[in-house]
């Protein structure tokens, strides 16, 4: 029996038991579709995470040590001199930007409304560091920063607390706002991020001049960005060396500052998402295994039902190989058809989800379809057919004609 005849015989056999064949492939269909959909969700989660936090990959934060210095001695505050030293490219070639930050808690007053909020005083590039945008109005510009102008950008929550939840954010633009005892003009409102919206941002110099005081050039925090994500370690080593020199530190245990980069956090989060994707994909693959067991069971039933047919074929000279290939072909064709249907369902659901999900749940990651899981899931379905049909086919091929003909 040639390949064409083997395929036709397998198709006739599957068609003669159409309902049974369909029910047998359900497990394969569900497994293949689930693998494709879940891997696409995992890809979407990873892409969303990368898009949200990629700007933090080369960010390094330097803060004063809290409490006693581990090695004893008096802790020094971060200062303007530290900032200028870090901005020296000859000492720190792997540092791209250095941003000083003043922080504190302030009282906001607008008319009769009064609320507490977090205050951040920083430079023009701080908005890029935050990875946020201005929803209304404008951001602090360089002239306002250099002139220590009394202008402010508010978080949306602060606007709602001061002007009322029903007020539009445009109502705050251009309004006067008292921060502690000094009047500022609101020039912008930040797009909410759901985490830090009760905040007011002012120019770095204005924060010192009117809100927290200069305190001999003290800086609450320094945010450093390396030239790339690949140079974070070099930049960290350079800034540590510079600050050790600035603070007269000879032993690392005496350091009165802490350095924190987001590289380790990003790596851990990425690994977590990868492991989560593998875990849920493994769960989906269980249905493929269950489907394979169903195929093996049905093929054993088929061999038993067609025992006399096998005996007749062997009695008239059919070789063992022809019997083996026929039943193997049926099993592979069964799982292959299930794999094709599963692939179509998986692709359809994924593409549909990519359109619908952003509209219904904007915060949920959009599924991202790739070719690899589609191909792998389909190939695995064929392998399952080969494995599940192997024993029944071999059993059929090894039957002795006389015993098969006497089977009732």
N, C-alpha and C positions, 0 to 999 in steps of 0.2 A: 504494500500500500504506500503510494507516494505522499508527499506533504499535502498536496491539494485534496486528495481523497481523505486523508486523516482529518484535515480541518473541516471538510464537509460532514464527515461522520460525527465529529464532535458537535458541530452546530445542530445537526439533526437530533442528537441525543439531548442537548440542552433545550431545544425548542419543544421536544415531546414532553418534557417536564418543566414547562415554563414557570409555573407558580413556585415550584420547589426551587428552581434555579434563582428566581428573583429573591425569595426569602433568604436563600443561602448567601447572596451577595450583599444583603443589608449591612451586615457587620463590616464588610470591606468598604462599602460606600461611606458609612458613618466614620470609620477610622481614617480613611484618606481625606475626607472633607474636614474632619476635626483637626488633623495635623496641619493642613494648609491654613485654616482659619486661625488656629492658636499661634502658629509661627508668625503669621502676619500681624497678629496683635502684639506679640513680643517685639517684632521689628518696629511697630509703631511706638511702643513704649520707649524703646531705646532711642529712636529718632527724636521723639519729643523731649526726652531727658537731655540728649546731646544739644538740641536746639536751645533749650532753656538754660543749661548750665555751661555751655561751651565757653562763654565769655569769662567764666570763673576759673578756667583751667590754668591760666597763667597769673592768677591773682594771689598775692601774698599780703597778709595783714600783720602789722607789727603793733603790739599793745604794751603798755607799761605792766610790769609784774604787779600782781595784787598781793598784799600781805608782806611778810618778811622775805628778804632775799634769801634763797636757799643756802648760800654760802656765808650768810651774815653780812654786815655792813649796811650802809645807807643806800636805798634805791634812788636812782636818778630818774627824773621825768624825761619823756621824749620832748625834744625842743626843735626850734627852727634850724638850729645848727645841724642837728641830725638830718633834717630834711635836705638841707643844702649839701651835706656830705654825700647822701645817697644819690643826689642828682648829678654828681660829678661822674661823667662817662669814663674818665681815665681810671677811676677806682672801681666802677661798677658797669662794665661794658654790656652786661646781660640784663640790665635794668632799663626798661623802656620809659616808664612814667612813675612819678612819685607824687602822691596826693596826701597833703595833711588834712586832718579832720578834727573839728571840735564838736563835742557832743554834750548834751545836758537835758534836763527836764525843765520846761518853762510853762508859764501860764499865758494862755491866749485869751484876749478880751476883745469882743466885737459887740458894741452896743451894750446890752444888758447881759449878754451870754459870756460865760467864762468857763474855760476848760483847760485841763492839763494836757500837754503833748510832748513828744520827743523832739528835740531840736538838733539839727545837724548843720554845722557850718563848714563849708568846703569850697573847692575851686570849681572852675567851669566844667572840667571833665568828669565830675563826680556822677553825673547822670549816666554816662556810659558805663561807669563801674557798677552802678546799681542795676544796669540793664533794664531801665524803665524809660517811659516816654511821658511827655506832657500831653494831657488830654485837652486842656484849654489854656489859652494865654501863651506864655513863652517861658523858656528856661533862663537862668541867670547867665548874662553874657560877661565878656572879659572886662568891659569898661565898668560895669557894676561891681565886679569883683575887685578891680584895682582901686576904685574910688570908695570902697567900703560903703556902698549905698545901702540904705535901709529898705531893701526889697525882699520879698519872701515868696516861696512856692509851697503850697499846702498839699497835704494828702487829702483824698476825697472824704475820708471819715472826719477829718478835722473840719472840713467845710460843712458837712451835715450837722455836726455838733454845734457849730457857731451860728450858722444861718438857717438851720432847720432842715429836716430830711426832705421836705417838699421843695426846697429852694434849688434852682438850677445852679450848676457849678460856675456858669458865666457870671452869675450875680456877684461872686466873690472877686472876680478880676477887676483890678483898679481900686478896690475898697481899701480903707485904712484898717489896720489891725494892730492892736497893742500886744507886743511880746514882752512879758514882764512889765517894765515901766517905760518902754520905748515904742514909738509908733512906727510901724513898717507899712509898706504898700504891697499888696498882693499882686503879683505879676503872672502867676500861673498855678495850675492845679494838675497834680500827677495822675496818670492813669492808675487805677487801683490794682494792687496785686494780691489783696486778701490777707497780707501779713503785716505790713508796716504802713498803714494808711493814716494813722493818727500822728502825723509828723509835720514839721515845718522846716524847710531848708532855706538857709540864708547864706550870703557870701561869707567866706572864711574870716576876712578882716572885720566885717560888721559883727559877727558873732563875738569876736574878741573885744571889739570896741564898746559894744552896747549890752552884751548879754552875759558873758562868762569872764571877761577880763583877760588881760594879756598874760599875767602870772609869769613874767620873765621869759616870754617866748615859749610857754608850755604848749605841747600838742597832745591831744587825747589819744590819737590813733594815726598811724601812717599806713596808707594803702599803696602797695608797690605792684607794678605789673612787669613781668619779665618780657623779653623780646618775643618769646613764643612759649608754647606749652612744653617744648623740649628743653628749654633752658631754665626751668623753674628751680632745679636743684643748684645750678650754678649761681643764679641770682640770689637764692637763699643764702648760699655760702658767702657771697660777696657782701650782702647787707649785714650778715652776722659779724663778719670781720670788721666792717666799718663801724658798726655800733659798739662792738667790743672796744675798739680804739677810742671812740668818742666818750664812752663811759668808763674808760680806764679799767677794763675788765681783762684779767689775765687768765682766770680759770672759768671755764664754761659754767661751772656750778654757781658762780657768783652773778650770773646774768640777771639784770633787773628789767628785762623785757622778754616778751614771748613772741615767737614767730609762728604763724599758722598759714599753711597753704592748703588749697582745696584739691590738690592733686590726689592725695590718698583717699579723700572722701569721694571724689568722682570715680576713682578706680574701683572702690568698694561698691558704689552704687551700680556701676556698669556690670561688675561681676554678679551682683545680686540679680539684676534684670536678666542676665544670661542664664544663670542657674534657674531662675523662675521659669523662663521660656523652655528650658530643657525639661524641667519637671512637668509642666503642664502638657508638653508634647509627648512625654513618656506616658502620661495618663491616657492621652488620646490614642497612643499606639497600642494600648491594651485592647481596645475594640478591634484593632487589626488582628491581634493574636486570637481573640475570641472568634472573629470571622474566619480565621484560618482553621481553627478547630472545627467550626461548622462545615467548612468545605471538606475537611478530611472525613468527617462523619458521613456527609452525603455521598462522597465518592465510595466509601466502604459499602454503603447501602446500594449504590449503583452496581458495584462489582457483584454483590450478592444477588441482586435482581437479575443480572445478565449472565449468571454463571453458565446456563445452557448455551447461550449465544457464544460465549467464549469457548466452550467445549467444541461447538460445531466448527467455529473458525479455525481452531487449532487442529481439529480432525481433518479438515480439508487442506491443511498445509500452511496456515498462517504462522509466521515465525513469532517467537517470544517478543522480539523487538517491536513488531507491529502492534501487539496488544499493549505493551508498555507505553509506546508513544501515543496510542489513542487515548488512554485514560489520563496520561499526563497532560495531553493537549486539552482535554475537557476541563481539567482542574485549572490550568493556566488561563484558559479562555474565560472560565467562570470568574476568577479573581481579576483578570484583566478588564473585563467588561465592568465589574464593580469599581475598579480603579478609575476607569474613564469617567463613569458617572460621578464618582466622588470628587474627581478633579474639577469637573464642570460645576458641581455644586459648591465646592470650596472656593473656586475662582469667582463664581457669581456672588456668593455671600460676601466675600472680601471686598470686591469692587463696589457692591451695593453699600456695604458698611462704610467704605471710604467716602461715599457721597452723603449718606444719611447721618452718620455719627456726629460729624462736626456741627450739623444743624440742630440735632436734638440735645447732645451733651458736648458743648464746646470744650470742656476741660478734659474729656476722655480722649486718650491717644487714638489717632486715626490709623486703622490697619494699613500695613504696607506690604503689598504682594511682591514676592521675588520668585525667580525661576527655580532656585535650588530645592525648596520644600515640595514644589509641585512634581519635579522630576523624581526626587527621592521617594516621595509617597507612592507614586505610580510604580516605580521599579520595585519597591518593597512589596506592593500588592502582587506583582508577578512572581517574586521570589516565594511569597507565602503560598501561591498556587503550586509552585514547583515542589515545595517542601510538603504541603498538605496532601498533594496528590501522589507523592512519591511512594509511600507505603501501599495505598490501595492499588496503584498501577503495578507495582512489583508483585503484589499478591495475585493480581489477575494474570500477570504474565507467567507466573510459576505454577499455575494450575495444570494438573495432568488431564488430558482430554477425556479419558475414560471416567474419571471421577466427576468432571464437570457435566458430562452427558447424563450421568446417573443422578445428578442433583435434582431434588424436587422442590 
